Amino acid sequence: MFCFSHYKFVEAFKDQAGRVLKTDEIEKMMSPRFIVNKGSVRPKAHSDKGEASACKCANTNDRIFDRIKQGLYKVR
Ligand SMILES: [Zn+2]
């Protein structure tokens, strides 16, 4: 099982593979579908650079994003 927000990301980005997005753009894409609190969208937790508290998808082939640099992500 992945964390709760993982499935929100999957839903919001399922047709966006290859797009490069900033964190605030990711927040904007999440917000029409889901209630998003500023700062609660943490793409890093679903990337190849996820830290200890990250979603289980971090650093696996199920991750949602590749982190290009701080605040910039590519949808997988
Ligand atoms: Zn995840």
N, CA, C, O and the ligand as a Tripos MOL2 file, in Angstrom:
@<TRIPOS>MOLECULE
protein
  305   303    77     0     0
PROTEIN
NO_CHARGES

@<TRIPOS>ATOM
      1 N           0.8390   -1.2020    0.0000 N.3       1 MET1
      2 CA          0.0000    0.0000    0.0000 C.3       1 MET1
      3 C           0.8750    1.2540    0.0000 C.2       1 MET1
      4 O           1.8800    1.3460    0.7050 O.2       1 MET1
      5 N           0.4520    2.2020   -0.8130 N.am      2 PHE2
      6 CA          1.1100    3.4990   -0.8030 C.3       2 PHE2
      7 C           0.3320    4.4390    0.1120 C.2       2 PHE2
      8 O          -0.7740    4.1270    0.5520 O.2       2 PHE2
      9 N           0.9290    5.5880    0.3870 N.am      3 CYS3
     10 CA          0.2450    6.5330    1.2680 C.3       3 CYS3
     11 C          -0.9900    7.0960    0.5650 C.2       3 CYS3
     12 O          -1.1400    6.9820   -0.6510 O.2       3 CYS3
     13 N          -1.8730    7.7080    1.3630 N.am      4 PHE4
     14 CA         -3.1550    8.2100    0.8680 C.3       4 PHE4
     15 C          -2.9680    9.1770   -0.3040 C.2       4 PHE4
     16 O          -3.6710    9.0760   -1.3100 O.2       4 PHE4
     17 N          -2.0370   10.0970   -0.1800 N.am      5 SER5
     18 CA         -1.8840   11.1120   -1.2250 C.3       5 SER5
     19 C          -1.3290   10.5200   -2.5160 C.2       5 SER5
     20 O          -1.4960   11.1060   -3.5860 O.2       5 SER5
     21 N          -0.6750    9.3740   -2.4290 N.am      6 HIS6
     22 CA         -0.1130    8.7520   -3.6250 C.3       6 HIS6
     23 C          -1.1790    8.5820   -4.7030 C.2       6 HIS6
     24 O          -0.9380    8.8650   -5.8760 O.2       6 HIS6
     25 N          -2.3370    8.1250   -4.3030 N.am      7 TYR7
     26 CA         -3.3970    7.8330   -5.2730 C.3       7 TYR7
     27 C          -3.9900    9.1110   -5.8610 C.2       7 TYR7
     28 O          -4.4850    9.1040   -6.9880 O.2       7 TYR7
     29 N          -3.9420   10.2030   -5.1080 N.am      8 LYS8
     30 CA         -4.3490   11.5030   -5.6500 C.3       8 LYS8
     31 C          -3.3750   11.9440   -6.7350 C.2       8 LYS8
     32 O          -3.7850   12.4590   -7.7750 O.2       8 LYS8
     33 N          -2.0960   11.7400   -6.4900 N.am      9 PHE9
     34 CA         -1.1020   12.0900   -7.5060 C.3       9 PHE9
     35 C          -1.2930   11.2400   -8.7560 C.2       9 PHE9
     36 O          -1.2550   11.7540   -9.8740 O.2       9 PHE9
     37 N          -1.4950    9.9600   -8.5680 N.am     10 VAL10
     38 CA         -1.6820    9.0680   -9.7160 C.3      10 VAL10
     39 C          -2.8660    9.5420  -10.5550 C.2      10 VAL10
     40 O          -2.7770    9.6150  -11.7810 O.2      10 VAL10
     41 N          -3.9720    9.8620   -9.8910 N.am     11 GLU11
     42 CA         -5.1630   10.3090  -10.6000 C.3      11 GLU11
     43 C          -4.9110   11.6180  -11.3520 C.2      11 GLU11
     44 O          -5.3370   11.7730  -12.4960 O.2      11 GLU11
     45 N          -4.2260   12.5440  -10.7140 N.am     12 ALA12
     46 CA         -4.0180   13.8610  -11.3110 C.3      12 ALA12
     47 C          -3.0100   13.8300  -12.4560 C.2      12 ALA12
     48 O          -3.0720   14.6720  -13.3520 O.2      12 ALA12
     49 N          -2.0820   12.8740  -12.4420 N.am     13 PHE13
     50 CA         -0.9630   12.9020  -13.3890 C.3      13 PHE13
     51 C          -0.9130   11.6980  -14.3210 C.2      13 PHE13
     52 O           0.1010   11.4550  -14.9750 O.2      13 PHE13
     53 N          -2.0060   10.9470  -14.3810 N.am     14 LYS14
     54 CA         -1.9520    9.7260  -15.1780 C.3      14 LYS14
     55 C          -1.7410    9.9930  -16.6710 C.2      14 LYS14
     56 O          -1.2040    9.1430  -17.3800 O.2      14 LYS14
     57 N          -2.1640   11.1770  -17.1540 N.am     15 ASP15
     58 CA         -1.9830   11.4910  -18.5810 C.3      15 ASP15
     59 C          -0.8530   12.4890  -18.8140 C.2      15 ASP15
     60 O          -0.7840   13.1060  -19.8770 O.2      15 ASP15
     61 N           0.0170   12.6520  -17.8490 N.am     16 GLN16
     62 CA          1.0040   13.7360  -17.9040 C.3      16 GLN16
     63 C           2.4430   13.2290  -17.9990 C.2      16 GLN16
     64 O           3.3740   13.9950  -17.7530 O.2      16 GLN16
     65 N           2.6410   11.9870  -18.3410 N.am     17 ALA17
     66 CA          3.9940   11.4310  -18.3540 C.3      17 ALA17
     67 C           4.9160   12.2670  -19.2440 C.2      17 ALA17
     68 O           4.5570   12.6350  -20.3630 O.2      17 ALA17
     69 N           6.0920   12.5530  -18.7300 N.am     18 GLY18
     70 CA          7.0780   13.3030  -19.4800 C.3      18 GLY18
     71 C           7.0600   14.7910  -19.2330 C.2      18 GLY18
     72 O           8.0150   15.4870  -19.5780 O.2      18 GLY18
     73 N           5.9870   15.2960  -18.6370 N.am     19 ARG19
     74 CA          5.9240   16.7320  -18.3660 C.3      19 ARG19
     75 C           6.8550   17.1120  -17.2240 C.2      19 ARG19
     76 O           7.0210   16.3710  -16.2560 O.2      19 ARG19
     77 N           7.4580   18.2890  -17.3650 N.am     20 VAL20
     78 CA          8.3240   18.8200  -16.3210 C.3      20 VAL20
     79 C           7.5760   19.9580  -15.6470 C.2      20 VAL20
     80 O           7.1510   20.9080  -16.3050 O.2      20 VAL20
     81 N           7.4180   19.8600  -14.3460 N.am     21 LEU21
     82 CA          6.5570   20.7810  -13.6030 C.3      21 LEU21
     83 C           7.2270   21.2560  -12.3240 C.2      21 LEU21
     84 O           7.9660   20.5230  -11.6670 O.2      21 LEU21
     85 N           6.9410   22.5140  -11.9960 N.am     22 LYS22
     86 CA          7.3920   23.0490  -10.7140 C.3      22 LYS22
     87 C           6.3980   22.6580   -9.6250 C.2      22 LYS22
     88 O           5.2540   22.3010   -9.9070 O.2      22 LYS22
     89 N           6.8520   22.7320   -8.3870 N.am     23 THR23
     90 CA          5.9910   22.3150   -7.2760 C.3      23 THR23
     91 C           4.6750   23.0840   -7.2800 C.2      23 THR23
     92 O           3.6260   22.4930   -7.0240 O.2      23 THR23
     93 N           4.7020   24.3960   -7.5660 N.am     24 ASP24
     94 CA          3.4380   25.1450   -7.5230 C.3      24 ASP24
     95 C           2.5190   24.7540   -8.6800 C.2      24 ASP24
     96 O           1.2970   24.8200   -8.5510 O.2      24 ASP24
     97 N           3.0990   24.3510   -9.8040 N.am     25 GLU25
     98 CA          2.2680   23.8580  -10.9090 C.3      25 GLU25
     99 C           1.6370   22.5100  -10.5450 C.2      25 GLU25
    100 O           0.4940   22.2270  -10.9020 O.2      25 GLU25
    101 N           2.3910   21.7060   -9.8420 N.am     26 ILE26
    102 CA          1.8610   20.4210   -9.3730 C.3      26 ILE26
    103 C           0.7060   20.6760   -8.4070 C.2      26 ILE26
    104 O          -0.3220   20.0020   -8.4730 O.2      26 ILE26
    105 N           0.8730   21.6460   -7.5150 N.am     27 GLU27
    106 CA         -0.2250   21.9990   -6.5930 C.3      27 GLU27
    107 C          -1.4520   22.4360   -7.3610 C.2      27 GLU27
    108 O          -2.5680   22.0410   -7.0230 O.2      27 GLU27
    109 N          -1.2640   23.2530   -8.4020 N.am     28 LYS28
    110 CA         -2.4020   23.7440   -9.1950 C.3      28 LYS28
    111 C          -3.1290   22.5930   -9.8850 C.2      28 LYS28
    112 O          -4.3550   22.6000   -9.9890 O.2      28 LYS28
    113 N          -2.3710   21.6060  -10.3560 N.am     29 MET29
    114 CA         -3.0000   20.4950  -11.0600 C.3      29 MET29
    115 C          -3.7440   19.5750  -10.1070 C.2      29 MET29
    116 O          -4.6970   18.9010  -10.4990 O.2      29 MET29
    117 N          -3.3100   19.5500   -8.8630 N.am     30 MET30
    118 CA         -3.9930   18.7260   -7.8670 C.3      30 MET30
    119 C          -5.2710   19.4030   -7.3820 C.2      30 MET30
    120 O          -6.2670   18.7320   -7.1100 O.2      30 MET30
    121 N          -5.2440   20.7230   -7.2740 N.am     31 SER31
    122 CA         -6.3080   21.4170   -6.5450 C.3      31 SER31
    123 C          -7.6950   21.3520   -7.1870 C.2      31 SER31
    124 O          -8.6790   21.3460   -6.4470 O.2      31 SER31
    125 N          -7.8400   21.3020   -8.5340 N.am     32 PRO32
    126 CA         -9.2170   21.1930   -9.0400 C.3      32 PRO32
    127 C          -9.9010   19.8900   -8.6380 C.2      32 PRO32
    128 O         -11.1260   19.8440   -8.5340 O.2      32 PRO32
    129 N          -9.1430   18.8590   -8.4160 N.am     33 ARG33
    130 CA         -9.7210   17.5510   -8.1190 C.3      33 ARG33
    131 C          -9.7960   17.2830   -6.6260 C.2      33 ARG33
    132 O         -10.6680   16.5550   -6.1520 O.2      33 ARG33
    133 N          -8.8790   17.8760   -5.9020 N.am     34 PHE34
    134 CA         -8.7460   17.5300   -4.4910 C.3      34 PHE34
    135 C          -8.5550   18.7920   -3.6780 C.2      34 PHE34
    136 O          -8.0790   19.8080   -4.1830 O.2      34 PHE34
    137 N          -8.9230   18.7160   -2.4450 N.am     35 ILE35
    138 CA         -8.6530   19.8340   -1.5440 C.3      35 ILE35
    139 C          -7.1690   19.8000   -1.2020 C.2      35 ILE35
    140 O          -6.6600   18.8370   -0.6270 O.2      35 ILE35
    141 N          -6.5020   20.8670   -1.5710 N.am     36 VAL36
    142 CA         -5.0590   20.9140   -1.3810 C.3      36 VAL36
    143 C          -4.7210   22.0750   -0.4680 C.2      36 VAL36
    144 O          -5.0480   23.2260   -0.7590 O.2      36 VAL36
    145 N          -4.0820   21.7740    0.6070 N.am     37 ASN37
    146 CA         -3.5710   22.8150    1.4870 C.3      37 ASN37
    147 C          -2.1680   23.1780    1.0540 C.2      37 ASN37
    148 O          -1.3580   22.3050    0.7400 O.2      37 ASN37
    149 N          -1.8840   24.4670    1.0380 N.am     38 LYS38
    150 CA         -0.5620   24.9300    0.6420 C.3      38 LYS38
    151 C           0.4980   24.2040    1.4780 C.2      38 LYS38
    152 O           0.4240   24.1690    2.7070 O.2      38 LYS38
    153 N           1.4650   23.6360    0.7990 N.am     39 GLY39
    154 CA          2.5340   22.9460    1.4960 C.3      39 GLY39
    155 C           2.2620   21.4830    1.7550 C.2      39 GLY39
    156 O           3.1540   20.7470    2.1780 O.2      39 GLY39
    157 N           1.0150   21.0460    1.5000 N.am     40 SER40
    158 CA          0.6940   19.6420    1.7540 C.3      40 SER40
    159 C           1.0090   18.7500    0.5630 C.2      40 SER40
    160 O           1.0510   17.5250    0.6820 O.2      40 SER40
    161 N           1.2310   19.3840   -0.5960 N.am     41 VAL41
    162 CA          1.6000   18.6210   -1.7850 C.3      41 VAL41
    163 C           3.1110   18.4400   -1.7730 C.2      41 VAL41
    164 O           3.8660   19.4060   -1.8940 O.2      41 VAL41
    165 N           3.5370   17.2070   -1.6280 N.am     42 ARG42
    166 CA          4.9650   16.9410   -1.4710 C.3      42 ARG42
    167 C           5.4300   15.9650   -2.5570 C.2      42 ARG42
    168 O           5.5820   14.7700   -2.3010 O.2      42 ARG42
    169 N           5.6560   16.4810   -3.7710 N.am     43 PRO43
    170 CA          6.0670   15.5760   -4.8390 C.3      43 PRO43
    171 C           7.3680   14.8400   -4.5300 C.2      43 PRO43
    172 O           7.5900   13.7250   -5.0040 O.2      43 PRO43
    173 N           8.2150   15.4690   -3.7400 N.am     44 LYS44
    174 CA          9.4960   14.8220   -3.4270 C.3      44 LYS44
    175 C           9.2960   13.4620   -2.7610 C.2      44 LYS44
    176 O          10.1050   12.5500   -2.9310 O.2      44 LYS44
    177 N           8.2070   13.3400   -2.0000 N.am     45 ALA45
    178 CA          7.9270   12.0920   -1.2930 C.3      45 ALA45
    179 C           7.5540   10.9500   -2.2420 C.2      45 ALA45
    180 O           7.4880    9.7880   -1.8390 O.2      45 ALA45
    181 N           7.3090   11.3050   -3.5190 N.am     46 HIS46
    182 CA          6.9530   10.2880   -4.5160 C.3      46 HIS46
    183 C           7.9530   10.3200   -5.6610 C.2      46 HIS46
    184 O           7.5840   10.1350   -6.8210 O.2      46 HIS46
    185 N           9.2040   10.5520   -5.3400 N.am     47 SER47
    186 CA         10.2380   10.7240   -6.3670 C.3      47 SER47
    187 C          11.4150    9.7900   -6.1060 C.2      47 SER47
    188 O          11.3820    8.9430   -5.2130 O.2      47 SER47
    189 N          12.4340    9.9700   -6.9010 N.am     48 ASP48
    190 CA         13.6530    9.1860   -6.7320 C.3      48 ASP48
    191 C          14.5580    9.7630   -5.6500 C.2      48 ASP48
    192 O          15.6510    9.2490   -5.4080 O.2      48 ASP48
    193 N          14.1010   10.8360   -4.9970 N.am     49 LYS49
    194 CA         14.9010   11.4290   -3.9240 C.3      49 LYS49
    195 C          14.1230   11.4750   -2.6220 C.2      49 LYS49
    196 O          14.3970   12.3020   -1.7530 O.2      49 LYS49
    197 N          13.1610   10.5910   -2.4930 N.am     50 GLY50
    198 CA         12.3350   10.6060   -1.2940 C.3      50 GLY50
    199 C          13.1380   10.3520   -0.0360 C.2      50 GLY50
    200 O          14.0510    9.5260   -0.0210 O.2      50 GLY50
    201 N          12.7900   11.0690    1.0200 N.am     51 GLU51
    202 CA         13.4960   10.9050    2.2850 C.3      51 GLU51
    203 C          12.8390    9.8080    3.1230 C.2      51 GLU51
    204 O          11.9540    9.1000    2.6440 O.2      51 GLU51
    205 N          13.2700    9.6750    4.3550 N.am     52 ALA52
    206 CA         12.8220    8.5640    5.1890 C.3      52 ALA52
    207 C          11.3100    8.5390    5.3750 C.2      52 ALA52
    208 O          10.7120    7.4660    5.4650 O.2      52 ALA52
    209 N          10.6880    9.7150    5.4320 N.am     53 SER53
    210 CA          9.2420    9.7800    5.6660 C.3      53 SER53
    211 C           8.4410    9.6890    4.3750 C.2      53 SER53
    212 O           7.2250    9.8800    4.3810 O.2      53 SER53
    213 N           9.1150    9.3990    3.2750 N.am     54 ALA54
    214 CA          8.4510    9.4170    1.9800 C.3      54 ALA54
    215 C           7.4700    8.2610    1.8280 C.2      54 ALA54
    216 O           7.4400    7.3220    2.6220 O.2      54 ALA54
    217 N           6.6780    8.3720    0.7800 N.am     55 CYS55
    218 CA          5.7720    7.3010    0.3570 C.3      55 CYS55
    219 C           6.5940    6.0530   -0.0140 C.2      55 CYS55
    220 O           7.7740    6.1490   -0.3520 O.2      55 CYS55
    221 N           5.9500    4.9000    0.0580 N.am     56 LYS56
    222 CA          6.6400    3.6500   -0.2790 C.3      56 LYS56
    223 C           7.0860    3.5890   -1.7430 C.2      56 LYS56
    224 O           7.9540    2.7920   -2.0980 O.2      56 LYS56
    225 N           6.4880    4.4360   -2.5900 N.am     57 CYS57
    226 CA          6.8850    4.4090   -4.0060 C.3      57 CYS57
    227 C           8.2510    5.0500   -4.2330 C.2      57 CYS57
    228 O           8.8850    4.8130   -5.2610 O.2      57 CYS57
    229 N           8.7060    5.8600   -3.2780 N.am     58 ALA58
    230 CA          9.9660    6.5870   -3.4690 C.3      58 ALA58
    231 C          11.1080    5.6140   -3.7320 C.2      58 ALA58
    232 O          11.2250    4.5730   -3.0850 O.2      58 ALA58
    233 N          11.9340    5.9750   -4.6820 N.am     59 ASN59
    234 CA         13.1150    5.1900   -5.0390 C.3      59 ASN59
    235 C          12.7770    3.8180   -5.6410 C.2      59 ASN59
    236 O          13.6450    2.9490   -5.7220 O.2      59 ASN59
    237 N          11.5320    3.6230   -6.0590 N.am     60 THR60
    238 CA         11.1680    2.3840   -6.7410 C.3      60 THR60
    239 C          10.6320    2.7170   -8.1390 C.2      60 THR60
    240 O          10.4590    3.8870   -8.4820 O.2      60 THR60
    241 N          10.3740    1.6820   -8.9380 N.am     61 ASN61
    242 CA          9.8300    1.9090  -10.2740 C.3      61 ASN61
    243 C           8.3920    2.4070  -10.2410 C.2      61 ASN61
    244 O           7.8600    2.8190  -11.2720 O.2      61 ASN61
    245 N           7.7570    2.3770   -9.0790 N.am     62 ASP62
    246 CA          6.3940    2.8870   -8.9470 C.3      62 ASP62
    247 C           6.3560    4.3650   -8.5980 C.2      62 ASP62
    248 O           5.2740    4.9320   -8.4450 O.2      62 ASP62
    249 N           7.4990    4.9910   -8.4720 N.am     63 ARG63
    250 CA          7.5100    6.4170   -8.1140 C.3      63 ARG63
    251 C           6.8060    7.2420   -9.1970 C.2      63 ARG63
    252 O           6.7640    6.8540  -10.3640 O.2      63 ARG63
    253 N           6.2600    8.3730   -8.7850 N.am     64 ILE64
    254 CA          5.4660    9.1980   -9.6980 C.3      64 ILE64
    255 C           6.3360   10.2260  -10.4030 C.2      64 ILE64
    256 O           6.0780   10.5690  -11.5570 O.2      64 ILE64
    257 N           7.3660   10.7210   -9.7230 N.am     65 PHE65
    258 CA          8.1980   11.7850  -10.2810 C.3      65 PHE65
    259 C           9.6750   11.4220  -10.2520 C.2      65 PHE65
    260 O          10.1470   10.6760   -9.3940 O.2      65 PHE65
    261 N          10.3850   11.9840  -11.2310 N.am     66 ASP66
    262 CA         11.8310   12.0890  -11.1190 C.3      66 ASP66
    263 C          12.1260   13.5220  -10.7120 C.2      66 ASP66
    264 O          11.6140   14.4610  -11.3210 O.2      66 ASP66
    265 N          12.9410   13.6940   -9.6980 N.am     67 ARG67
    266 CA         13.2680   15.0370   -9.2330 C.3      67 ARG67
    267 C          14.4580   15.5500  -10.0290 C.2      67 ARG67
    268 O          15.5560   15.0000   -9.9510 O.2      67 ARG67
    269 N          14.2270   16.6050  -10.7920 N.am     68 ILE68
    270 CA         15.2890   17.1610  -11.6280 C.3      68 ILE68
    271 C          16.2070   18.0250  -10.7750 C.2      68 ILE68
    272 O          17.4300   17.8980  -10.8230 O.2      68 ILE68
    273 N          15.5940   18.8980  -10.0010 N.am     69 LYS69
    274 CA         16.3240   19.6890   -9.0050 C.3      69 LYS69
    275 C          15.2990   20.1660   -8.0060 C.2      69 LYS69
    276 O          14.1230   19.8200   -8.1130 O.2      69 LYS69
    277 N          15.7240   20.9540   -7.0380 N.am     70 GLN70
    278 CA         14.7780   21.3900   -6.0150 C.3      70 GLN70
    279 C          13.5920   22.1180   -6.6330 C.2      70 GLN70
    280 O          13.7680   23.1110   -7.3380 O.2      70 GLN70
    281 N          12.3990   21.6310   -6.3740 N.am     71 GLY71
    282 CA         11.1780   22.2910   -6.8440 C.3      71 GLY71
    283 C          10.8370   22.0250   -8.2970 C.2      71 GLY71
    284 O           9.9250   22.6580   -8.8300 O.2      71 GLY71
    285 N          11.5410   21.1050   -8.9630 N.am     72 LEU72
    286 CA         11.2640   20.8170  -10.3700 C.3      72 LEU72
    287 C          11.2400   19.3030  -10.5860 C.2      72 LEU72
    288 O          12.1950   18.5970  -10.2590 O.2      72 LEU72
    289 N          10.1340   18.8260  -11.1410 N.am     73 TYR73
    290 CA          9.9080   17.3830  -11.2340 C.3      73 TYR73
    291 C           9.4460   16.9920  -12.6220 C.2      73 TYR73
    292 O           8.7630   17.7530  -13.3070 O.2      73 TYR73
    293 N           9.8310   15.7930  -13.0230 N.am     74 LYS74
    294 CA          9.3540   15.2250  -14.2840 C.3      74 LYS74
    295 C           8.4020   14.0820  -13.9600 C.2      74 LYS74
    296 O           8.7200   13.1890  -13.1750 O.2      74 LYS74
    297 N           7.2200   14.1300  -14.5870 N.am     75 VAL75
    298 CA          6.2240   13.0840  -14.3650 C.3      75 VAL75
    299 C           6.6530   11.8210  -15.0890 C.2      75 VAL75
    300 O           7.0500   11.8710  -16.2540 O.2      75 VAL75
    301 N           6.5730   10.6750  -14.3960 N.am     76 ARG76
    302 CA          6.9480    9.4130  -15.0140 C.3      76 ARG76
    303 C           5.7610    8.7140  -15.6440 C.2      76 ARG76
    304 O           5.9110    7.6310  -16.2090 O.2      76 ARG76
    305 ZN          3.8660    7.5910   -3.7200 Zn       77 ZN77
@<TRIPOS>BOND
     1     1     2 1
     2     2     3 1
     3     3     4 2
     4     3     5 am
     5     5     6 1
     6     6     7 1
     7     7     8 2
     8     7     9 am
     9     9    10 1
    10    10    11 1
    11    11    12 2
    12    11    13 am
    13    13    14 1
    14    14    15 1
    15    15    16 2
    16    15    17 am
    17    17    18 1
    18    18    19 1
    19    19    20 2
    20    19    21 am
    21    21    22 1
    22    22    23 1
    23    23    24 2
    24    23    25 am
    25    25    26 1
    26    26    27 1
    27    27    28 2
    28    27    29 am
    29    29    30 1
    30    30    31 1
    31    31    32 2
    32    31    33 am
    33    33    34 1
    34    34    35 1
    35    35    36 2
    36    35    37 am
    37    37    38 1
    38    38    39 1
    39    39    40 2
    40    39    41 am
    41    41    42 1
    42    42    43 1
    43    43    44 2
    44    43    45 am
    45    45    46 1
    46    46    47 1
    47    47    48 2
    48    47    49 am
    49    49    50 1
    50    50    51 1
    51    51    52 2
    52    51    53 am
    53    53    54 1
    54    54    55 1
    55    55    56 2
    56    55    57 am
    57    57    58 1
    58    58    59 1
    59    59    60 2
    60    59    61 am
    61    61    62 1
    62    62    63 1
    63    63    64 2
    64    63    65 am
    65    65    66 1
    66    66    67 1
    67    67    68 2
    68    67    69 am
    69    69    70 1
    70    70    71 1
    71    71    72 2
    72    71    73 am
    73    73    74 1
    74    74    75 1
    75    75    76 2
    76    75    77 am
    77    77    78 1
    78    78    79 1
    79    79    80 2
    80    79    81 am
    81    81    82 1
    82    82    83 1
    83    83    84 2
    84    83    85 am
    85    85    86 1
    86    86    87 1
    87    87    88 2
    88    87    89 am
    89    89    90 1
    90    90    91 1
    91    91    92 2
    92    91    93 am
    93    93    94 1
    94    94    95 1
    95    95    96 2
    96    95    97 am
    97    97    98 1
    98    98    99 1
    99    99   100 2
   100    99   101 am
   101   101   102 1
   102   102   103 1
   103   103   104 2
   104   103   105 am
   105   105   106 1
   106   106   107 1
   107   107   108 2
   108   107   109 am
   109   109   110 1
   110   110   111 1
   111   111   112 2
   112   111   113 am
   113   113   114 1
   114   114   115 1
   115   115   116 2
   116   115   117 am
   117   117   118 1
   118   118   119 1
   119   119   120 2
   120   119   121 am
   121   121   122 1
   122   122   123 1
   123   123   124 2
   124   123   125 am
   125   125   126 1
   126   126   127 1
   127   127   128 2
   128   127   129 am
   129   129   130 1
   130   130   131 1
   131   131   132 2
   132   131   133 am
   133   133   134 1
   134   134   135 1
   135   135   136 2
   136   135   137 am
   137   137   138 1
   138   138   139 1
   139   139   140 2
   140   139   141 am
   141   141   142 1
   142   142   143 1
   143   143   144 2
   144   143   145 am
   145   145   146 1
   146   146   147 1
   147   147   148 2
   148   147   149 am
   149   149   150 1
   150   150   151 1
   151   151   152 2
   152   151   153 am
   153   153   154 1
   154   154   155 1
   155   155   156 2
   156   155   157 am
   157   157   158 1
   158   158   159 1
   159   159   160 2
   160   159   161 am
   161   161   162 1
   162   162   163 1
   163   163   164 2
   164   163   165 am
   165   165   166 1
   166   166   167 1
   167   167   168 2
   168   167   169 am
   169   169   170 1
   170   170   171 1
   171   171   172 2
   172   171   173 am
   173   173   174 1
   174   174   175 1
   175   175   176 2
   176   175   177 am
   177   177   178 1
   178   178   179 1
   179   179   180 2
   180   179   181 am
   181   181   182 1
   182   182   183 1
   183   183   184 2
   184   183   185 am
   185   185   186 1
   186   186   187 1
   187   187   188 2
   188   187   189 am
   189   189   190 1
   190   190   191 1
   191   191   192 2
   192   191   193 am
   193   193   194 1
   194   194   195 1
   195   195   196 2
   196   195   197 am
   197   197   198 1
   198   198   199 1
   199   199   200 2
   200   199   201 am
   201   201   202 1
   202   202   203 1
   203   203   204 2
   204   203   205 am
   205   205   206 1
   206   206   207 1
   207   207   208 2
   208   207   209 am
   209   209   210 1
   210   210   211 1
   211   211   212 2
   212   211   213 am
   213   213   214 1
   214   214   215 1
   215   215   216 2
   216   215   217 am
   217   217   218 1
   218   218   219 1
   219   219   220 2
   220   219   221 am
   221   221   222 1
   222   222   223 1
   223   223   224 2
   224   223   225 am
   225   225   226 1
   226   226   227 1
   227   227   228 2
   228   227   229 am
   229   229   230 1
   230   230   231 1
   231   231   232 2
   232   231   233 am
   233   233   234 1
   234   234   235 1
   235   235   236 2
   236   235   237 am
   237   237   238 1
   238   238   239 1
   239   239   240 2
   240   239   241 am
   241   241   242 1
   242   242   243 1
   243   243   244 2
   244   243   245 am
   245   245   246 1
   246   246   247 1
   247   247   248 2
   248   247   249 am
   249   249   250 1
   250   250   251 1
   251   251   252 2
   252   251   253 am
   253   253   254 1
   254   254   255 1
   255   255   256 2
   256   255   257 am
   257   257   258 1
   258   258   259 1
   259   259   260 2
   260   259   261 am
   261   261   262 1
   262   262   263 1
   263   263   264 2
   264   263   265 am
   265   265   266 1
   266   266   267 1
   267   267   268 2
   268   267   269 am
   269   269   270 1
   270   270   271 1
   271   271   272 2
   272   271   273 am
   273   273   274 1
   274   274   275 1
   275   275   276 2
   276   275   277 am
   277   277   278 1
   278   278   279 1
   279   279   280 2
   280   279   281 am
   281   281   282 1
   282   282   283 1
   283   283   284 2
   284   283   285 am
   285   285   286 1
   286   286   287 1
   287   287   288 2
   288   287   289 am
   289   289   290 1
   290   290   291 1
   291   291   292 2
   292   291   293 am
   293   293   294 1
   294   294   295 1
   295   295   296 2
   296   295   297 am
   297   297   298 1
   298   298   299 1
   299   299   300 2
   300   299   301 am
   301   301   302 1
   302   302   303 1
   303   303   304 2
@<TRIPOS>SUBSTRUCTURE
     1 MET1         2 RESIDUE 1 A MET
     2 PHE2         6 RESIDUE 1 A PHE
     3 CYS3        10 RESIDUE 1 A CYS
     4 PHE4        14 RESIDUE 1 A PHE
     5 SER5        18 RESIDUE 1 A SER
     6 HIS6        22 RESIDUE 1 A HIS
     7 TYR7        26 RESIDUE 1 A TYR
     8 LYS8        30 RESIDUE 1 A LYS
     9 PHE9        34 RESIDUE 1 A PHE
    10 VAL10       38 RESIDUE 1 A VAL
    11 GLU11       42 RESIDUE 1 A GLU
    12 ALA12       46 RESIDUE 1 A ALA
    13 PHE13       50 RESIDUE 1 A PHE
    14 LYS14       54 RESIDUE 1 A LYS
    15 ASP15       58 RESIDUE 1 A ASP
    16 GLN16       62 RESIDUE 1 A GLN
    17 ALA17       66 RESIDUE 1 A ALA
    18 GLY18       70 RESIDUE 1 A GLY
    19 ARG19       74 RESIDUE 1 A ARG
    20 VAL20       78 RESIDUE 1 A VAL
    21 LEU21       82 RESIDUE 1 A LEU
    22 LYS22       86 RESIDUE 1 A LYS
    23 THR23       90 RESIDUE 1 A THR
    24 ASP24       94 RESIDUE 1 A ASP
    25 GLU25       98 RESIDUE 1 A GLU
    26 ILE26      102 RESIDUE 1 A ILE
    27 GLU27      106 RESIDUE 1 A GLU
    28 LYS28      110 RESIDUE 1 A LYS
    29 MET29      114 RESIDUE 1 A MET
    30 MET30      118 RESIDUE 1 A MET
    31 SER31      122 RESIDUE 1 A SER
    32 PRO32      126 RESIDUE 1 A PRO
    33 ARG33      130 RESIDUE 1 A ARG
    34 PHE34      134 RESIDUE 1 A PHE
    35 ILE35      138 RESIDUE 1 A ILE
    36 VAL36      142 RESIDUE 1 A VAL
    37 ASN37      146 RESIDUE 1 A ASN
    38 LYS38      150 RESIDUE 1 A LYS
    39 GLY39      154 RESIDUE 1 A GLY
    40 SER40      158 RESIDUE 1 A SER
    41 VAL41      162 RESIDUE 1 A VAL
    42 ARG42      166 RESIDUE 1 A ARG
    43 PRO43      170 RESIDUE 1 A PRO
    44 LYS44      174 RESIDUE 1 A LYS
    45 ALA45      178 RESIDUE 1 A ALA
    46 HIS46      182 RESIDUE 1 A HIS
    47 SER47      186 RESIDUE 1 A SER
    48 ASP48      190 RESIDUE 1 A ASP
    49 LYS49      194 RESIDUE 1 A LYS
    50 GLY50      198 RESIDUE 1 A GLY
    51 GLU51      202 RESIDUE 1 A GLU
    52 ALA52      206 RESIDUE 1 A ALA
    53 SER53      210 RESIDUE 1 A SER
    54 ALA54      214 RESIDUE 1 A ALA
    55 CYS55      218 RESIDUE 1 A CYS
    56 LYS56      222 RESIDUE 1 A LYS
    57 CYS57      226 RESIDUE 1 A CYS
    58 ALA58      230 RESIDUE 1 A ALA
    59 ASN59      234 RESIDUE 1 A ASN
    60 THR60      238 RESIDUE 1 A THR
    61 ASN61      242 RESIDUE 1 A ASN
    62 ASP62      246 RESIDUE 1 A ASP
    63 ARG63      250 RESIDUE 1 A ARG
    64 ILE64      254 RESIDUE 1 A ILE
    65 PHE65      258 RESIDUE 1 A PHE
    66 ASP66      262 RESIDUE 1 A ASP
    67 ARG67      266 RESIDUE 1 A ARG
    68 ILE68      270 RESIDUE 1 A ILE
    69 LYS69      274 RESIDUE 1 A LYS
    70 GLN70      278 RESIDUE 1 A GLN
    71 GLY71      282 RESIDUE 1 A GLY
    72 LEU72      286 RESIDUE 1 A LEU
    73 TYR73      290 RESIDUE 1 A TYR
    74 LYS74      294 RESIDUE 1 A LYS
    75 VAL75      298 RESIDUE 1 A VAL
    76 ARG76      302 RESIDUE 1 A ARG
    77 ZN77       305 GROUP 0 **** ****
